[in-house]
Amino acid sequence: MHKQSSIISVVAMFLAILLSSCGKETIVDLSHDVGDAWTKDAKVVFEYNIQDSIMPIDFYINIRNTTDYNYANVYFFIKTIYPNQRYSIDTLECFVANIKGEWLGSGFGKYRENMIPFKKNMRFPMTGNYRMEFEMAMRDSILDGIDALGIRIERAE
């Protein structure tokens, strides 16, 4: 009986390793704590290096908010500076609550985590060092309730 439970344990561990390796490959996963209050003039900056401009990727924005956040959405201005120092600017609206006021994402207690698709199945135009600058684009000059902001880049399926 003891030998059978050992075999089951080994098979279960092998399956867990196999299943965990089937997820998407993470290329970049960065996070920045915003603090108690995010001011309009404070930028959240991410710098990362891209070595492959052929591989398709999925790009996500990660937002950790508190249940004290007063809005269902948050707007960002996102400036991406390319390795050749050219840049692009995007405006992005991210929803953290639905129309009924229920929090989206995962979590419990005071915090919620949202992984919001930004760009799907895209390719970087060139290899090298990238810089992304996030500015809060809300009407308020101080934004309470956004605890952290992050980016995640994964290999597209």
N, C-alpha and C positions, 0 to 999 in steps of 0.2 A: 504494500500500500504506500509506503514511504517513497519507493522508487517511482511509482506512477505520479505522485504529486510533484516530484522533482522534474520529471519529464514535462509535465504540464507547465511548471514554472519556467523552464527553459524555452518552451514553445511560445508562451505568452510574452516573454521578454524579447524573443526574436521578432514576433509580430509587431510589438510596440516599436522596436527600432526600425523595422521595415516601413511601417506606416508613417513614422515621424520623418523619414527621409523622403517621402513622396510629396511633401509640401513644396511650395514655390521657393526658388533660390532667392535669398535676400542679397541685394547688391549694396544698398545703403539703408541704414536704420538709425536716424539721429533724432534726438529730442532736446528741447530747451524749456526749462521751467520759466514761466512768465512772472510769477510772484503774485502778490496780493492784488495788485492793480496794474493793468497794462495801459500805459499812456499813449496817446496818439503819436507822439514824436519818437517813441522807442521802437527800434527795429529788432526783429528776431532774425538772426543770420545763421545760415547753414552753409558750410563749405564741404565739398566732397570731390573725389576724383573718379572719373569714368575712363575705363580702359578699353571698352568695347562699344563701337558705334554702329555695329551691325545687328546685335542682339535686340529683339523687341522686348520692351519692358512695360510694366504697369507702375504708375506713380500714384502714391497716396499721400494725403495730408492727415496727420493724426492730431486730434484735439482732445485734451482732457479738460472737462469743465466741471464745475460744481453745481449742485442743485440750487445754489444762490444766484446763478446766472439769470438775468432778467429777460432774455430774449430767446426766441426759437432758432435764430440763425446768427451767423457772424460773417462779416465781409472782410476780405483781405485784398490788399494790393500786393502782388508778388512780382518782384523784379528778379529775373534770372540773368546772371552775367556769365557769358560763355568764355571758354579758354582764350578766344581771340579778342576779348574785352567788348565785343558787341553785346547787346542785351535785348531782352523782350520783357514786356510788362503785361501781366494778366490781372483781371479782377475776378475774384472767386467768392461765391456765396456758399457757405456750408451750413446745413441744417443740423442742429443738435437736439431739437424737439419737434414733434409732429404738430399738426393743426389743432389737436386736442390738448396740447400742452404736455404730453407725455414725453419723457426723455428718450432719446434714441441712443444707440450704442450699447455697450455692456458696462456692467458695474453695479454696485449697490451702495447703500449709504449715501454719502455726500458727493461721491465722484462718479463721472461717466466718461468712458473712453469711446471715441468715434474714429474709425478709419474710413476716410472719405476718398473715393476715387477722384483723382485730379486729371490724369491722362492715361488712357488705356492703349496698349499695343502700339506704343510709340518707339522711336529710335532717337538716340542722342545724335545731333548733327556732327559732332566731332569728339575725339577723346581729349582728356585733359582735366584741369581743375575748374569746377563750377562753383558759383556762389549764388545763393538764393536769399533775398531779403524780403521778409514779411512785414508789412505795416498793417495795423488795424485800420479798417476803413468804415468804422461806425460813426454815427453822429455824435456820440458821447466822446468827450476828450479823455475820459478815464473809463476803462472797461473792467468791471469786477466780475469774477466767476470763470474766467478762462485761466486755468491753472498751468497748462503746458501745451506746447505746440511741437509737432514733429513732422518729419518726412520719412517715407518708406518707399524704396524702389525695389521691385521684384522682377525676376525674369517672367515674361508673359508666357502663358500656356499656349 
